[in-house]
Amino acid sequence: MPTFNLKINGKTHTVETDADTPLLWVLRDHINLVGTKFGCGIGQCGACTVHIDGNATRSCLLQVSQIEDAAITTIEGLSEDGSHPVQQAWKEIDVPQCGYCQSGQIMTASAFLNENPNPTNNDIRNAMNGNICRCASYNSIEEAVKVASEKLS
């Protein structure tokens, strides 16, 4: 079985697994970083979103063999203590209901705000469009992204 060296949250992890194992399962089953959630397995819901070299990416779609040289950031690596401005905004607005999708939402929002620190409401809706929330907290999510953008300014 092949071995892969992955840079996750600033640390190198060596993983022995099949080359076609999705990053999602490497994170959860091999490294015990369970903040990244399994939602649909086909890249449609956004629950498994992580950053790959700073870009929001669905971890269920990436094979471990495709990302050995990439910098991977999970929700656990966004900040150790929840102090990232997006996490603070999520708490301030009290976004989560069931909370299942929230790590993916936060990872999408933080990557988006790195690219567009002063978004319009339409920009936010377009950026967050691919993340599904079964509780329909979309208005709160949009408000939290606005608050986070102000915190980042």
Chimera marker file (.cmm) of the C-alpha trace (Angstrom):
<marker_set name="trace">
<marker id="1" x="0.000" y="0.000" z="0.000" r="1" g="1" b="0" radius="0.5"/>
<marker id="2" x="1.413" y="3.438" z="-0.916" r="1" g="1" b="0" radius="0.5"/>
<marker id="3" x="2.462" y="6.040" z="1.634" r="1" g="1" b="0" radius="0.5"/>
<marker id="4" x="1.606" y="9.731" z="1.319" r="1" g="1" b="0" radius="0.5"/>
<marker id="5" x="3.077" y="12.731" z="3.140" r="1" g="1" b="0" radius="0.5"/>
<marker id="6" x="0.394" y="15.383" z="3.563" r="1" g="1" b="0" radius="0.5"/>
<marker id="7" x="0.771" y="18.893" z="4.943" r="1" g="1" b="0" radius="0.5"/>
<marker id="8" x="-2.397" y="19.429" z="6.968" r="1" g="1" b="0" radius="0.5"/>
<marker id="9" x="-2.907" y="22.450" z="9.214" r="1" g="1" b="0" radius="0.5"/>
<marker id="10" x="0.806" y="23.215" z="9.071" r="1" g="1" b="0" radius="0.5"/>
<marker id="11" x="1.925" y="19.731" z="10.141" r="1" g="1" b="0" radius="0.5"/>
<marker id="12" x="3.165" y="16.836" z="8.041" r="1" g="1" b="0" radius="0.5"/>
<marker id="13" x="1.203" y="13.596" z="8.356" r="1" g="1" b="0" radius="0.5"/>
<marker id="14" x="2.301" y="10.302" z="6.830" r="1" g="1" b="0" radius="0.5"/>
<marker id="15" x="-0.604" y="8.142" z="5.721" r="1" g="1" b="0" radius="0.5"/>
<marker id="16" x="-0.616" y="4.655" z="4.309" r="1" g="1" b="0" radius="0.5"/>
<marker id="17" x="-3.698" y="4.161" z="2.138" r="1" g="1" b="0" radius="0.5"/>
<marker id="18" x="-4.874" y="3.388" z="-1.378" r="1" g="1" b="0" radius="0.5"/>
<marker id="19" x="-4.027" y="6.122" z="-3.886" r="1" g="1" b="0" radius="0.5"/>
<marker id="20" x="-7.699" y="6.650" z="-4.745" r="1" g="1" b="0" radius="0.5"/>
<marker id="21" x="-8.863" y="7.182" z="-1.139" r="1" g="1" b="0" radius="0.5"/>
<marker id="22" x="-10.766" y="10.480" z="-0.910" r="1" g="1" b="0" radius="0.5"/>
<marker id="23" x="-9.093" y="13.178" z="1.201" r="1" g="1" b="0" radius="0.5"/>
<marker id="24" x="-12.268" y="13.320" z="3.331" r="1" g="1" b="0" radius="0.5"/>
<marker id="25" x="-11.718" y="9.775" z="4.594" r="1" g="1" b="0" radius="0.5"/>
<marker id="26" x="-7.988" y="10.325" z="5.112" r="1" g="1" b="0" radius="0.5"/>
<marker id="27" x="-8.777" y="13.330" z="7.302" r="1" g="1" b="0" radius="0.5"/>
<marker id="28" x="-11.501" y="11.600" z="9.290" r="1" g="1" b="0" radius="0.5"/>
<marker id="29" x="-10.316" y="7.974" z="9.489" r="1" g="1" b="0" radius="0.5"/>
<marker id="30" x="-6.528" y="8.218" z="9.374" r="1" g="1" b="0" radius="0.5"/>
<marker id="31" x="-5.755" y="11.569" z="11.022" r="1" g="1" b="0" radius="0.5"/>
<marker id="32" x="-8.840" y="11.889" z="13.261" r="1" g="1" b="0" radius="0.5"/>
<marker id="33" x="-9.731" y="15.390" z="12.065" r="1" g="1" b="0" radius="0.5"/>
<marker id="34" x="-13.490" y="14.919" z="12.177" r="1" g="1" b="0" radius="0.5"/>
<marker id="35" x="-14.604" y="18.538" z="11.802" r="1" g="1" b="0" radius="0.5"/>
<marker id="36" x="-14.816" y="17.978" z="8.050" r="1" g="1" b="0" radius="0.5"/>
<marker id="37" x="-18.154" y="16.256" z="7.499" r="1" g="1" b="0" radius="0.5"/>
<marker id="38" x="-19.435" y="13.702" z="5.003" r="1" g="1" b="0" radius="0.5"/>
<marker id="39" x="-22.593" y="15.003" z="3.392" r="1" g="1" b="0" radius="0.5"/>
<marker id="40" x="-23.294" y="13.639" z="-0.051" r="1" g="1" b="0" radius="0.5"/>
<marker id="41" x="-20.041" y="12.129" z="-1.335" r="1" g="1" b="0" radius="0.5"/>
<marker id="42" x="-20.475" y="13.708" z="-4.783" r="1" g="1" b="0" radius="0.5"/>
<marker id="43" x="-19.313" y="17.289" z="-4.166" r="1" g="1" b="0" radius="0.5"/>
<marker id="44" x="-22.785" y="18.821" z="-4.223" r="1" g="1" b="0" radius="0.5"/>
<marker id="45" x="-23.457" y="19.841" z="-0.600" r="1" g="1" b="0" radius="0.5"/>
<marker id="46" x="-20.246" y="21.466" z="0.653" r="1" g="1" b="0" radius="0.5"/>
<marker id="47" x="-20.147" y="19.797" z="4.091" r="1" g="1" b="0" radius="0.5"/>
<marker id="48" x="-16.682" y="18.409" z="3.339" r="1" g="1" b="0" radius="0.5"/>
<marker id="49" x="-15.111" y="21.712" z="2.245" r="1" g="1" b="0" radius="0.5"/>
<marker id="50" x="-11.472" y="22.291" z="3.161" r="1" g="1" b="0" radius="0.5"/>
<marker id="51" x="-8.840" y="24.668" z="1.796" r="1" g="1" b="0" radius="0.5"/>
<marker id="52" x="-6.330" y="23.325" z="-0.689" r="1" g="1" b="0" radius="0.5"/>
<marker id="53" x="-3.612" y="25.943" z="-1.153" r="1" g="1" b="0" radius="0.5"/>
<marker id="54" x="-6.136" y="28.502" z="0.127" r="1" g="1" b="0" radius="0.5"/>
<marker id="55" x="-8.974" y="27.506" z="-2.198" r="1" g="1" b="0" radius="0.5"/>
<marker id="56" x="-12.268" y="26.096" z="-0.925" r="1" g="1" b="0" radius="0.5"/>
<marker id="57" x="-12.398" y="22.516" z="-2.224" r="1" g="1" b="0" radius="0.5"/>
<marker id="58" x="-14.694" y="19.521" z="-1.718" r="1" g="1" b="0" radius="0.5"/>
<marker id="59" x="-12.550" y="16.908" z="0.040" r="1" g="1" b="0" radius="0.5"/>
<marker id="60" x="-14.854" y="14.052" z="-0.990" r="1" g="1" b="0" radius="0.5"/>
<marker id="61" x="-13.831" y="14.560" z="-4.634" r="1" g="1" b="0" radius="0.5"/>
<marker id="62" x="-10.042" y="14.634" z="-4.188" r="1" g="1" b="0" radius="0.5"/>
<marker id="63" x="-7.999" y="11.466" z="-4.158" r="1" g="1" b="0" radius="0.5"/>
<marker id="64" x="-5.127" y="11.497" z="-1.689" r="1" g="1" b="0" radius="0.5"/>
<marker id="65" x="-2.694" y="10.879" z="-4.572" r="1" g="1" b="0" radius="0.5"/>
<marker id="66" x="-3.723" y="14.196" z="-6.172" r="1" g="1" b="0" radius="0.5"/>
<marker id="67" x="-2.732" y="16.475" z="-3.294" r="1" g="1" b="0" radius="0.5"/>
<marker id="68" x="0.485" y="15.248" z="-1.752" r="1" g="1" b="0" radius="0.5"/>
<marker id="69" x="2.289" y="18.585" z="-2.317" r="1" g="1" b="0" radius="0.5"/>
<marker id="70" x="-0.646" y="20.841" z="-1.378" r="1" g="1" b="0" radius="0.5"/>
<marker id="71" x="-1.184" y="22.846" z="1.795" r="1" g="1" b="0" radius="0.5"/>
<marker id="72" x="-4.415" y="21.507" z="3.300" r="1" g="1" b="0" radius="0.5"/>
<marker id="73" x="-6.375" y="23.432" z="5.929" r="1" g="1" b="0" radius="0.5"/>
<marker id="74" x="-9.348" y="21.946" z="7.752" r="1" g="1" b="0" radius="0.5"/>
<marker id="75" x="-11.777" y="23.639" z="10.121" r="1" g="1" b="0" radius="0.5"/>
<marker id="76" x="-9.476" y="22.577" z="12.960" r="1" g="1" b="0" radius="0.5"/>
<marker id="77" x="-6.623" y="24.470" z="11.311" r="1" g="1" b="0" radius="0.5"/>
<marker id="78" x="-8.531" y="27.671" z="10.608" r="1" g="1" b="0" radius="0.5"/>
<marker id="79" x="-7.825" y="28.643" z="14.237" r="1" g="1" b="0" radius="0.5"/>
<marker id="80" x="-7.115" y="26.528" z="17.276" r="1" g="1" b="0" radius="0.5"/>
<marker id="81" x="-9.365" y="28.539" z="19.561" r="1" g="1" b="0" radius="0.5"/>
<marker id="82" x="-12.196" y="29.710" z="17.293" r="1" g="1" b="0" radius="0.5"/>
<marker id="83" x="-10.732" y="33.199" z="16.995" r="1" g="1" b="0" radius="0.5"/>
<marker id="84" x="-10.823" y="33.428" z="13.204" r="1" g="1" b="0" radius="0.5"/>
<marker id="85" x="-13.080" y="36.355" z="12.214" r="1" g="1" b="0" radius="0.5"/>
<marker id="86" x="-15.463" y="34.075" z="10.311" r="1" g="1" b="0" radius="0.5"/>
<marker id="87" x="-15.818" y="31.791" z="13.339" r="1" g="1" b="0" radius="0.5"/>
<marker id="88" x="-16.371" y="34.814" z="15.576" r="1" g="1" b="0" radius="0.5"/>
<marker id="89" x="-19.052" y="36.138" z="13.212" r="1" g="1" b="0" radius="0.5"/>
<marker id="90" x="-20.780" y="32.743" z="13.174" r="1" g="1" b="0" radius="0.5"/>
<marker id="91" x="-20.993" y="32.863" z="16.975" r="1" g="1" b="0" radius="0.5"/>
<marker id="92" x="-22.044" y="36.511" z="17.049" r="1" g="1" b="0" radius="0.5"/>
<marker id="93" x="-24.913" y="35.932" z="14.592" r="1" g="1" b="0" radius="0.5"/>
<marker id="94" x="-25.716" y="32.532" z="16.168" r="1" g="1" b="0" radius="0.5"/>
<marker id="95" x="-25.816" y="30.833" z="12.770" r="1" g="1" b="0" radius="0.5"/>
<marker id="96" x="-25.882" y="27.106" z="13.574" r="1" g="1" b="0" radius="0.5"/>
<marker id="97" x="-29.094" y="25.228" z="14.119" r="1" g="1" b="0" radius="0.5"/>
<marker id="98" x="-28.207" y="21.557" z="13.697" r="1" g="1" b="0" radius="0.5"/>
<marker id="99" x="-24.643" y="22.641" z="12.847" r="1" g="1" b="0" radius="0.5"/>
<marker id="100" x="-23.824" y="19.774" z="10.496" r="1" g="1" b="0" radius="0.5"/>
<marker id="101" x="-22.946" y="21.915" z="7.486" r="1" g="1" b="0" radius="0.5"/>
<marker id="102" x="-21.243" y="24.703" z="9.403" r="1" g="1" b="0" radius="0.5"/>
<marker id="103" x="-17.606" y="23.672" z="9.044" r="1" g="1" b="0" radius="0.5"/>
<marker id="104" x="-18.046" y="23.559" z="5.272" r="1" g="1" b="0" radius="0.5"/>
<marker id="105" x="-19.901" y="26.866" z="5.302" r="1" g="1" b="0" radius="0.5"/>
<marker id="106" x="-17.152" y="28.507" z="7.378" r="1" g="1" b="0" radius="0.5"/>
<marker id="107" x="-14.381" y="27.125" z="5.178" r="1" g="1" b="0" radius="0.5"/>
<marker id="108" x="-16.144" y="28.358" z="2.039" r="1" g="1" b="0" radius="0.5"/>
<marker id="109" x="-16.774" y="31.785" z="3.573" r="1" g="1" b="0" radius="0.5"/>
<marker id="110" x="-13.201" y="32.227" z="4.799" r="1" g="1" b="0" radius="0.5"/>
<marker id="111" x="-11.670" y="31.318" z="1.420" r="1" g="1" b="0" radius="0.5"/>
<marker id="112" x="-14.172" y="33.629" z="-0.304" r="1" g="1" b="0" radius="0.5"/>
<marker id="113" x="-13.370" y="36.555" z="2.003" r="1" g="1" b="0" radius="0.5"/>
<marker id="114" x="-9.649" y="36.083" z="1.365" r="1" g="1" b="0" radius="0.5"/>
<marker id="115" x="-10.418" y="36.690" z="-2.323" r="1" g="1" b="0" radius="0.5"/>
<marker id="116" x="-13.123" y="39.347" z="-1.840" r="1" g="1" b="0" radius="0.5"/>
<marker id="117" x="-12.820" y="41.187" z="1.501" r="1" g="1" b="0" radius="0.5"/>
<marker id="118" x="-15.618" y="43.687" z="0.711" r="1" g="1" b="0" radius="0.5"/>
<marker id="119" x="-18.389" y="41.642" z="-0.879" r="1" g="1" b="0" radius="0.5"/>
<marker id="120" x="-21.858" y="42.752" z="-1.855" r="1" g="1" b="0" radius="0.5"/>
<marker id="121" x="-24.884" y="40.729" z="-0.784" r="1" g="1" b="0" radius="0.5"/>
<marker id="122" x="-25.016" y="39.282" z="-4.285" r="1" g="1" b="0" radius="0.5"/>
<marker id="123" x="-21.314" y="38.324" z="-4.097" r="1" g="1" b="0" radius="0.5"/>
<marker id="124" x="-21.969" y="36.489" z="-0.827" r="1" g="1" b="0" radius="0.5"/>
<marker id="125" x="-24.994" y="34.635" z="-2.206" r="1" g="1" b="0" radius="0.5"/>
<marker id="126" x="-23.045" y="33.555" z="-5.274" r="1" g="1" b="0" radius="0.5"/>
<marker id="127" x="-20.017" y="32.432" z="-3.265" r="1" g="1" b="0" radius="0.5"/>
<marker id="128" x="-22.069" y="30.463" z="-0.719" r="1" g="1" b="0" radius="0.5"/>
<marker id="129" x="-24.494" y="29.055" z="-3.288" r="1" g="1" b="0" radius="0.5"/>
<marker id="130" x="-22.871" y="25.605" z="-3.465" r="1" g="1" b="0" radius="0.5"/>
<marker id="131" x="-23.155" y="24.943" z="0.269" r="1" g="1" b="0" radius="0.5"/>
<marker id="132" x="-26.418" y="23.353" z="1.333" r="1" g="1" b="0" radius="0.5"/>
<marker id="133" x="-27.928" y="23.913" z="4.787" r="1" g="1" b="0" radius="0.5"/>
<marker id="134" x="-30.748" y="21.544" z="5.627" r="1" g="1" b="0" radius="0.5"/>
<marker id="135" x="-31.942" y="23.939" z="8.337" r="1" g="1" b="0" radius="0.5"/>
<marker id="136" x="-32.176" y="26.777" z="5.787" r="1" g="1" b="0" radius="0.5"/>
<marker id="137" x="-30.013" y="29.173" z="7.819" r="1" g="1" b="0" radius="0.5"/>
<marker id="138" x="-29.076" y="31.040" z="4.654" r="1" g="1" b="0" radius="0.5"/>
<marker id="139" x="-30.068" y="34.510" z="5.891" r="1" g="1" b="0" radius="0.5"/>
<marker id="140" x="-27.986" y="34.057" z="9.040" r="1" g="1" b="0" radius="0.5"/>
<marker id="141" x="-25.077" y="32.694" z="7.018" r="1" g="1" b="0" radius="0.5"/>
<marker id="142" x="-25.209" y="35.699" z="4.703" r="1" g="1" b="0" radius="0.5"/>
<marker id="143" x="-25.311" y="38.078" z="7.689" r="1" g="1" b="0" radius="0.5"/>
<marker id="144" x="-22.362" y="36.299" z="9.329" r="1" g="1" b="0" radius="0.5"/>
<marker id="145" x="-20.293" y="36.602" z="6.164" r="1" g="1" b="0" radius="0.5"/>
<marker id="146" x="-21.041" y="40.351" z="6.135" r="1" g="1" b="0" radius="0.5"/>
<marker id="147" x="-20.017" y="40.662" z="9.795" r="1" g="1" b="0" radius="0.5"/>
<marker id="148" x="-16.843" y="38.642" z="9.133" r="1" g="1" b="0" radius="0.5"/>
<marker id="149" x="-15.930" y="40.915" z="6.228" r="1" g="1" b="0" radius="0.5"/>
<marker id="150" x="-16.181" y="43.911" z="8.572" r="1" g="1" b="0" radius="0.5"/>
<marker id="151" x="-14.001" y="42.145" z="11.136" r="1" g="1" b="0" radius="0.5"/>
<marker id="152" x="-11.394" y="41.455" z="8.468" r="1" g="1" b="0" radius="0.5"/>
<marker id="153" x="-11.332" y="45.096" z="7.284" r="1" g="1" b="0" radius="0.5"/>
<link id1="1" id2="2" r="1" g="1" b="0" radius="0.2"/>
<link id1="2" id2="3" r="1" g="1" b="0" radius="0.2"/>
<link id1="3" id2="4" r="1" g="1" b="0" radius="0.2"/>
<link id1="4" id2="5" r="1" g="1" b="0" radius="0.2"/>
<link id1="5" id2="6" r="1" g="1" b="0" radius="0.2"/>
<link id1="6" id2="7" r="1" g="1" b="0" radius="0.2"/>
<link id1="7" id2="8" r="1" g="1" b="0" radius="0.2"/>
<link id1="8" id2="9" r="1" g="1" b="0" radius="0.2"/>
<link id1="9" id2="10" r="1" g="1" b="0" radius="0.2"/>
<link id1="10" id2="11" r="1" g="1" b="0" radius="0.2"/>
<link id1="11" id2="12" r="1" g="1" b="0" radius="0.2"/>
<link id1="12" id2="13" r="1" g="1" b="0" radius="0.2"/>
<link id1="13" id2="14" r="1" g="1" b="0" radius="0.2"/>
<link id1="14" id2="15" r="1" g="1" b="0" radius="0.2"/>
<link id1="15" id2="16" r="1" g="1" b="0" radius="0.2"/>
<link id1="16" id2="17" r="1" g="1" b="0" radius="0.2"/>
<link id1="17" id2="18" r="1" g="1" b="0" radius="0.2"/>
<link id1="18" id2="19" r="1" g="1" b="0" radius="0.2"/>
<link id1="19" id2="20" r="1" g="1" b="0" radius="0.2"/>
<link id1="20" id2="21" r="1" g="1" b="0" radius="0.2"/>
<link id1="21" id2="22" r="1" g="1" b="0" radius="0.2"/>
<link id1="22" id2="23" r="1" g="1" b="0" radius="0.2"/>
<link id1="23" id2="24" r="1" g="1" b="0" radius="0.2"/>
<link id1="24" id2="25" r="1" g="1" b="0" radius="0.2"/>
<link id1="25" id2="26" r="1" g="1" b="0" radius="0.2"/>
<link id1="26" id2="27" r="1" g="1" b="0" radius="0.2"/>
<link id1="27" id2="28" r="1" g="1" b="0" radius="0.2"/>
<link id1="28" id2="29" r="1" g="1" b="0" radius="0.2"/>
<link id1="29" id2="30" r="1" g="1" b="0" radius="0.2"/>
<link id1="30" id2="31" r="1" g="1" b="0" radius="0.2"/>
<link id1="31" id2="32" r="1" g="1" b="0" radius="0.2"/>
<link id1="32" id2="33" r="1" g="1" b="0" radius="0.2"/>
<link id1="33" id2="34" r="1" g="1" b="0" radius="0.2"/>
<link id1="34" id2="35" r="1" g="1" b="0" radius="0.2"/>
<link id1="35" id2="36" r="1" g="1" b="0" radius="0.2"/>
<link id1="36" id2="37" r="1" g="1" b="0" radius="0.2"/>
<link id1="37" id2="38" r="1" g="1" b="0" radius="0.2"/>
<link id1="38" id2="39" r="1" g="1" b="0" radius="0.2"/>
<link id1="39" id2="40" r="1" g="1" b="0" radius="0.2"/>
<link id1="40" id2="41" r="1" g="1" b="0" radius="0.2"/>
<link id1="41" id2="42" r="1" g="1" b="0" radius="0.2"/>
<link id1="42" id2="43" r="1" g="1" b="0" radius="0.2"/>
<link id1="43" id2="44" r="1" g="1" b="0" radius="0.2"/>
<link id1="44" id2="45" r="1" g="1" b="0" radius="0.2"/>
<link id1="45" id2="46" r="1" g="1" b="0" radius="0.2"/>
<link id1="46" id2="47" r="1" g="1" b="0" radius="0.2"/>
<link id1="47" id2="48" r="1" g="1" b="0" radius="0.2"/>
<link id1="48" id2="49" r="1" g="1" b="0" radius="0.2"/>
<link id1="49" id2="50" r="1" g="1" b="0" radius="0.2"/>
<link id1="50" id2="51" r="1" g="1" b="0" radius="0.2"/>
<link id1="51" id2="52" r="1" g="1" b="0" radius="0.2"/>
<link id1="52" id2="53" r="1" g="1" b="0" radius="0.2"/>
<link id1="53" id2="54" r="1" g="1" b="0" radius="0.2"/>
<link id1="54" id2="55" r="1" g="1" b="0" radius="0.2"/>
<link id1="55" id2="56" r="1" g="1" b="0" radius="0.2"/>
<link id1="56" id2="57" r="1" g="1" b="0" radius="0.2"/>
<link id1="57" id2="58" r="1" g="1" b="0" radius="0.2"/>
<link id1="58" id2="59" r="1" g="1" b="0" radius="0.2"/>
<link id1="59" id2="60" r="1" g="1" b="0" radius="0.2"/>
<link id1="60" id2="61" r="1" g="1" b="0" radius="0.2"/>
<link id1="61" id2="62" r="1" g="1" b="0" radius="0.2"/>
<link id1="62" id2="63" r="1" g="1" b="0" radius="0.2"/>
<link id1="63" id2="64" r="1" g="1" b="0" radius="0.2"/>
<link id1="64" id2="65" r="1" g="1" b="0" radius="0.2"/>
<link id1="65" id2="66" r="1" g="1" b="0" radius="0.2"/>
<link id1="66" id2="67" r="1" g="1" b="0" radius="0.2"/>
<link id1="67" id2="68" r="1" g="1" b="0" radius="0.2"/>
<link id1="68" id2="69" r="1" g="1" b="0" radius="0.2"/>
<link id1="69" id2="70" r="1" g="1" b="0" radius="0.2"/>
<link id1="70" id2="71" r="1" g="1" b="0" radius="0.2"/>
<link id1="71" id2="72" r="1" g="1" b="0" radius="0.2"/>
<link id1="72" id2="73" r="1" g="1" b="0" radius="0.2"/>
<link id1="73" id2="74" r="1" g="1" b="0" radius="0.2"/>
<link id1="74" id2="75" r="1" g="1" b="0" radius="0.2"/>
<link id1="75" id2="76" r="1" g="1" b="0" radius="0.2"/>
<link id1="76" id2="77" r="1" g="1" b="0" radius="0.2"/>
<link id1="77" id2="78" r="1" g="1" b="0" radius="0.2"/>
<link id1="78" id2="79" r="1" g="1" b="0" radius="0.2"/>
<link id1="79" id2="80" r="1" g="1" b="0" radius="0.2"/>
<link id1="80" id2="81" r="1" g="1" b="0" radius="0.2"/>
<link id1="81" id2="82" r="1" g="1" b="0" radius="0.2"/>
<link id1="82" id2="83" r="1" g="1" b="0" radius="0.2"/>
<link id1="83" id2="84" r="1" g="1" b="0" radius="0.2"/>
<link id1="84" id2="85" r="1" g="1" b="0" radius="0.2"/>
<link id1="85" id2="86" r="1" g="1" b="0" radius="0.2"/>
<link id1="86" id2="87" r="1" g="1" b="0" radius="0.2"/>
<link id1="87" id2="88" r="1" g="1" b="0" radius="0.2"/>
<link id1="88" id2="89" r="1" g="1" b="0" radius="0.2"/>
<link id1="89" id2="90" r="1" g="1" b="0" radius="0.2"/>
<link id1="90" id2="91" r="1" g="1" b="0" radius="0.2"/>
<link id1="91" id2="92" r="1" g="1" b="0" radius="0.2"/>
<link id1="92" id2="93" r="1" g="1" b="0" radius="0.2"/>
<link id1="93" id2="94" r="1" g="1" b="0" radius="0.2"/>
<link id1="94" id2="95" r="1" g="1" b="0" radius="0.2"/>
<link id1="95" id2="96" r="1" g="1" b="0" radius="0.2"/>
<link id1="96" id2="97" r="1" g="1" b="0" radius="0.2"/>
<link id1="97" id2="98" r="1" g="1" b="0" radius="0.2"/>
<link id1="98" id2="99" r="1" g="1" b="0" radius="0.2"/>
<link id1="99" id2="100" r="1" g="1" b="0" radius="0.2"/>
<link id1="100" id2="101" r="1" g="1" b="0" radius="0.2"/>
<link id1="101" id2="102" r="1" g="1" b="0" radius="0.2"/>
<link id1="102" id2="103" r="1" g="1" b="0" radius="0.2"/>
<link id1="103" id2="104" r="1" g="1" b="0" radius="0.2"/>
<link id1="104" id2="105" r="1" g="1" b="0" radius="0.2"/>
<link id1="105" id2="106" r="1" g="1" b="0" radius="0.2"/>
<link id1="106" id2="107" r="1" g="1" b="0" radius="0.2"/>
<link id1="107" id2="108" r="1" g="1" b="0" radius="0.2"/>
<link id1="108" id2="109" r="1" g="1" b="0" radius="0.2"/>
<link id1="109" id2="110" r="1" g="1" b="0" radius="0.2"/>
<link id1="110" id2="111" r="1" g="1" b="0" radius="0.2"/>
<link id1="111" id2="112" r="1" g="1" b="0" radius="0.2"/>
<link id1="112" id2="113" r="1" g="1" b="0" radius="0.2"/>
<link id1="113" id2="114" r="1" g="1" b="0" radius="0.2"/>
<link id1="114" id2="115" r="1" g="1" b="0" radius="0.2"/>
<link id1="115" id2="116" r="1" g="1" b="0" radius="0.2"/>
<link id1="116" id2="117" r="1" g="1" b="0" radius="0.2"/>
<link id1="117" id2="118" r="1" g="1" b="0" radius="0.2"/>
<link id1="118" id2="119" r="1" g="1" b="0" radius="0.2"/>
<link id1="119" id2="120" r="1" g="1" b="0" radius="0.2"/>
<link id1="120" id2="121" r="1" g="1" b="0" radius="0.2"/>
<link id1="121" id2="122" r="1" g="1" b="0" radius="0.2"/>
<link id1="122" id2="123" r="1" g="1" b="0" radius="0.2"/>
<link id1="123" id2="124" r="1" g="1" b="0" radius="0.2"/>
<link id1="124" id2="125" r="1" g="1" b="0" radius="0.2"/>
<link id1="125" id2="126" r="1" g="1" b="0" radius="0.2"/>
<link id1="126" id2="127" r="1" g="1" b="0" radius="0.2"/>
<link id1="127" id2="128" r="1" g="1" b="0" radius="0.2"/>
<link id1="128" id2="129" r="1" g="1" b="0" radius="0.2"/>
<link id1="129" id2="130" r="1" g="1" b="0" radius="0.2"/>
<link id1="130" id2="131" r="1" g="1" b="0" radius="0.2"/>
<link id1="131" id2="132" r="1" g="1" b="0" radius="0.2"/>
<link id1="132" id2="133" r="1" g="1" b="0" radius="0.2"/>
<link id1="133" id2="134" r="1" g="1" b="0" radius="0.2"/>
<link id1="134" id2="135" r="1" g="1" b="0" radius="0.2"/>
<link id1="135" id2="136" r="1" g="1" b="0" radius="0.2"/>
<link id1="136" id2="137" r="1" g="1" b="0" radius="0.2"/>
<link id1="137" id2="138" r="1" g="1" b="0" radius="0.2"/>
<link id1="138" id2="139" r="1" g="1" b="0" radius="0.2"/>
<link id1="139" id2="140" r="1" g="1" b="0" radius="0.2"/>
<link id1="140" id2="141" r="1" g="1" b="0" radius="0.2"/>
<link id1="141" id2="142" r="1" g="1" b="0" radius="0.2"/>
<link id1="142" id2="143" r="1" g="1" b="0" radius="0.2"/>
<link id1="143" id2="144" r="1" g="1" b="0" radius="0.2"/>
<link id1="144" id2="145" r="1" g="1" b="0" radius="0.2"/>
<link id1="145" id2="146" r="1" g="1" b="0" radius="0.2"/>
<link id1="146" id2="147" r="1" g="1" b="0" radius="0.2"/>
<link id1="147" id2="148" r="1" g="1" b="0" radius="0.2"/>
<link id1="148" id2="149" r="1" g="1" b="0" radius="0.2"/>
<link id1="149" id2="150" r="1" g="1" b="0" radius="0.2"/>
<link id1="150" id2="151" r="1" g="1" b="0" radius="0.2"/>
<link id1="151" id2="152" r="1" g="1" b="0" radius="0.2"/>
<link id1="152" id2="153" r="1" g="1" b="0" radius="0.2"/>
</marker_set>
